[in-house]
């Protein structure tokens, strides 16, 4: 299986959706090429709006277009399209249930060399509080393709937390495919279960391989939709495990780890929970996969931390 650039996949899918539906529009805030929108813009220059470095304006332009029947897809670098215009997303997108797709380009650590100002590692925590907003965190090219297709088809606001690094597709259970609101058991929950989202799903699978080599069986659950969360699948995995580890490219507060902790507390699940993520206030920068490893989120480092926790 070959690696694919998720931004290229995003652009190809957006172009295909634009050909199928003339109501699909593209907007960007000085990020069109970096978001993968160039093929759409070339094919449909009159259906593209460049909003410049003005994300607040871009969100409200998208809302206005949605109100007159269009399906706008707006993209910009993730921290700028989420934090800078939170008020517009909360009031004009969320409360209004605006039919807008917001794509946060190069989310998590993926603007790795540009430092913490360009790393969106609190976006899930921020946007979970927005009413009516679906949050998708695709972790490979297949999930990017499907997330965009389903977000455009969905009647309501959607945030897609876009990856940047070229990777292979993760496996899916036989007969199953990406759906909004579903989590997927990639390896059967065991005494130890890793619950991961986004690009960290591949790292969780790699960690499970390392653990297997050491005689330790680990389940893996992939959670590409963070809101609404698949309570049934996540809770079943937690109930079947003695140790649960969440793995995310996000601070440990407010993201996947917090979602799982809330579910476990509400339902009285007594498995021991450990959350792996980015430390609050971290400001490391460097090549992406080196940065993942430095934060203890590579497959090898996850396995090492799991073994330390359970010994």
C-alpha positions in Angstrom: 0.0 0.0 0.0 1.5 3.4 -1.0 1.5 6.6 0.9 -0.8 9.4 -0.3 -0.9 13.1 0.5 -4.2 13.8 2.3 -4.3 17.4 1.0 -4.2 16.0 -2.6 -7.0 13.6 -1.7 -9.0 16.4 -0.2 -8.6 18.5 -3.4 -9.5 15.6 -5.7 -12.6 14.8 -3.7 -13.7 18.4 -3.5 -13.4 18.7 -7.3 -15.5 15.5 -7.7 -18.1 16.8 -5.4 -18.1 20.2 -7.2 -18.8 18.4 -10.5 -21.7 16.5 -8.9 -23.3 19.5 -7.2 -23.1 23.1 -8.5 -24.0 24.3 -5.0 -20.7 23.3 -3.6 -18.4 26.3 -3.2 -14.8 26.6 -1.9 -13.5 29.4 0.3 -10.0 29.9 1.7 -8.2 32.4 3.9 -4.9 32.7 2.1 -4.5 28.9 2.2 -6.0 27.5 -1.0 -2.9 25.7 -2.4 -1.8 24.4 1.0 -5.3 23.1 1.7 -5.4 21.2 -1.6 -8.1 23.4 -3.3 -6.2 24.2 -6.5 -7.9 21.6 -8.7 -11.4 23.0 -7.7 -10.3 26.6 -8.3 -8.9 25.8 -11.7 -12.1 24.0 -12.7 -14.6 26.4 -11.1 -12.9 29.8 -10.6 -16.3 31.5 -10.3 -17.2 29.2 -7.4 -14.2 30.1 -5.3 -13.9 33.0 -2.7 -10.5 34.1 -1.5 -11.1 35.8 1.9 -7.5 36.7 2.6 -6.0 36.6 6.1 -9.3 37.3 7.7 -10.8 34.1 9.1 -13.6 35.8 10.9 -14.8 37.3 7.7 -14.4 34.0 5.9 -16.6 32.2 8.3 -19.4 34.7 8.0 -19.1 34.8 4.2 -19.5 31.0 4.3 -22.6 31.3 6.6 -24.1 33.9 4.3 -23.7 31.6 1.3 -25.2 28.7 3.2 -28.2 30.8 4.1 -29.0 31.2 0.4 -28.7 27.6 -0.4 -25.0 26.9 -1.2 -22.8 24.3 0.5 -19.6 26.2 1.3 -16.4 24.4 2.2 -14.0 26.8 3.9 -10.4 25.9 4.7 -7.4 27.6 6.4 -4.6 26.6 8.7 -6.3 24.9 11.7 -5.4 27.2 14.6 -6.4 30.3 12.6 -9.7 28.9 11.4 -10.7 27.8 14.9 -9.2 30.0 17.6 -9.2 33.4 15.8 -12.8 33.2 14.8 -14.3 31.2 17.7 -17.1 33.8 18.2 -18.2 33.5 14.6 -18.2 29.7 14.7 -20.1 29.6 18.0 -22.8 32.1 17.2 -23.1 32.1 13.4 -22.3 28.5 12.6 -23.1 26.5 15.7 -26.2 28.2 17.2 -27.5 28.9 13.7 -26.9 25.3 12.6 -25.4 26.8 9.4 -24.7 24.3 6.6 -21.0 25.0 6.5 -18.0 22.7 6.3 -14.9 24.0 8.1 -11.6 22.3 7.2 -8.7 23.0 9.6 -5.7 22.4 7.4 -2.5 20.9 8.9 -4.0 20.2 12.3 -2.4 19.0 15.5 1.4 19.1 15.3 1.6 19.0 11.5 2.8 22.6 11.0 5.6 21.1 13.0 8.5 23.4 12.1 6.6 26.7 12.5 6.2 26.3 16.2 3.3 26.5 18.7 1.5 29.4 17.0 0.8 27.2 14.0 0.1 23.9 15.9 -3.6 23.3 16.5 -3.4 21.1 19.7 -6.4 22.6 21.5 -8.9 22.8 18.7 -11.0 19.8 19.8 -11.3 21.2 23.3 -12.4 24.6 21.9 -14.9 23.3 19.4 -16.5 20.5 21.5 -18.4 23.3 23.3 -19.9 24.7 20.0 -23.5 23.5 19.8 -24.6 21.4 16.8 -21.1 21.1 15.4 -19.9 17.7 14.2 -16.1 17.1 14.7 -14.3 14.7 12.4 -10.6 13.7 12.8 -9.6 11.7 9.8 -6.2 10.0 10.1 -5.4 8.8 6.6 -6.3 9.5 3.0 -9.3 7.2 2.9 -10.8 8.9 6.0 -10.1 12.3 4.5 -12.0 11.4 1.3 -14.9 9.9 3.2 -15.0 12.7 5.8 -15.3 15.4 3.1 -18.0 13.4 1.2 -20.1 12.9 4.3 -19.6 16.4 5.6 -20.8 17.9 2.3 -23.8 15.5 2.4 -24.6 16.3 6.0 -27.3 18.9 6.9 -25.5 21.0 9.5 -22.1 22.3 10.5 -19.0 20.1 10.4 -15.4 20.6 11.4 -12.8 18.4 9.7 -9.5 18.2 11.5 -7.2 17.7 8.4 -3.9 15.8 8.4 -1.0 16.9 6.3 1.7 14.2 6.3 1.6 11.5 3.5 0.7 8.2 5.0 -0.9 4.8 4.1 -4.5 4.0 4.8 -5.3 2.3 8.1 -7.2 -1.1 7.9 -11.0 -1.1 8.5 -13.0 -4.0 9.8 -14.4 -6.2 7.0 -17.6 -4.9 5.6 -17.4 -1.6 7.4 -16.5 1.9 6.1 -16.3 5.4 7.5 -19.5 6.9 8.8 -20.1 10.0 10.9 -20.6 9.0 14.5 -18.9 5.6 14.3 -15.8 4.2 16.0 -14.1 1.0 14.7 -12.5 -1.9 16.5 -9.3 -2.6 14.6 -8.0 -5.1 17.1 -10.2 -6.8 19.6 -10.2 -5.2 23.1 -8.0 -7.1 25.5 -6.6 -6.5 29.0 -5.0 -3.5 27.4 -6.9 -1.3 24.8 -5.6 1.7 22.9 -8.2 4.1 21.8 -6.9 6.5 19.2 -8.0 9.2 16.8 -6.6 10.8 13.7 -3.0 10.3 12.7 -2.4 8.6 16.1 -4.4 5.5 15.0 -1.5 4.3 12.9 0.8 4.9 15.9 -1.5 2.9 18.1 -1.5 0.0 15.7 2.3 0.2 15.5 2.4 0.2 19.4 0.2 -2.9 19.4 2.6 -4.7 17.1 5.5 -3.8 19.4 3.6 -5.0 22.5 2.7 -8.3 20.7 6.4 -8.9 20.1 6.8 -8.7 23.8 3.9 -11.1 24.5 1.4 -8.4 25.5 -1.9 -8.3 23.6 -3.5 -4.9 23.0 -6.8 -4.0 21.4 -7.0 -0.9 19.2 -10.1 1.3 18.6 -10.1 4.0 16.0 -12.3 7.0 16.7 -12.5 9.3 13.6 -15.6 11.1 14.9 -15.2 12.9 18.1 -18.6 14.6 18.2 -21.0 12.8 18.3 -18.9 10.1 20.0 -19.8 6.4 19.4 -20.6 5.7 23.1 -21.5 2.1 22.5 -18.3 1.0 20.8 -16.0 3.0 23.1 -17.7 1.9 26.3 -17.7 -1.7 25.2 -14.0 -1.5 24.7 -13.4 0.1 28.1 -15.6 -2.5 29.9 -13.6 -5.3 28.2 -10.3 -3.9 29.4 -8.3 -3.6 32.6 -6.2 -0.8 31.2 -7.4 1.9 28.7 -5.0 4.3 27.0 -6.2 7.1 24.8 -3.8 8.4 22.2 -4.3 11.8 20.5 -2.4 14.6 18.7 -3.9 17.1 21.0 -3.5 18.3 24.6 -4.7 15.7 27.1 -7.4 18.1 28.4 -10.6 18.5 26.4 -9.9 16.0 23.6 -10.4 12.3 23.1 -8.9 11.5 26.6 -11.4 13.7 28.3 -14.3 12.4 26.2 -13.4 8.8 27.2 -12.9 9.8 30.9 -16.3 11.5 30.9 -18.0 8.4 29.4 -16.3 6.0 31.9 -17.2 8.2 34.9 -20.8 8.6 33.8 -21.2 4.8 33.2 -19.2 3.6 36.2 -16.5 1.8 34.1 -13.6 1.0 36.4 -10.8 0.3 33.9 -7.6 2.2 34.7 -7.4 5.1 32.2 -4.2 6.8 31.0 -4.3 9.7 28.5 -1.4 10.1 26.0 -1.3 13.4 24.2 0.5 16.8 24.0 1.5 18.5 27.3 -0.4 21.7 27.9 1.8 24.7 26.7 4.3 22.5 24.8 6.3 24.6 22.3 8.6 22.1 20.6 9.1 22.3 16.9 10.9 20.2 14.3 10.2 17.6 11.6 6.7 16.1 12.1 7.5 12.5 12.9 10.4 13.5 15.1 8.1 15.8 17.0 5.5 13.0 17.4 8.3 10.8 18.9 9.5 13.6 21.2 6.0 13.8 22.7 6.0 10.0 23.3 3.4 9.4 20.7 5.3 7.2 18.2 4.4 3.5 18.1 7.6 2.6 19.9 7.2 5.2 22.6 3.5 4.4 23.2 4.5 0.7 23.7 7.2 1.7 26.1 4.9 3.9 28.1 2.2 1.2 28.3 4.6 -1.3 29.6 5.8 1.1 32.2 2.2 1.8 33.3 1.2 -1.8 33.7 4.3 -3.3 35.3 
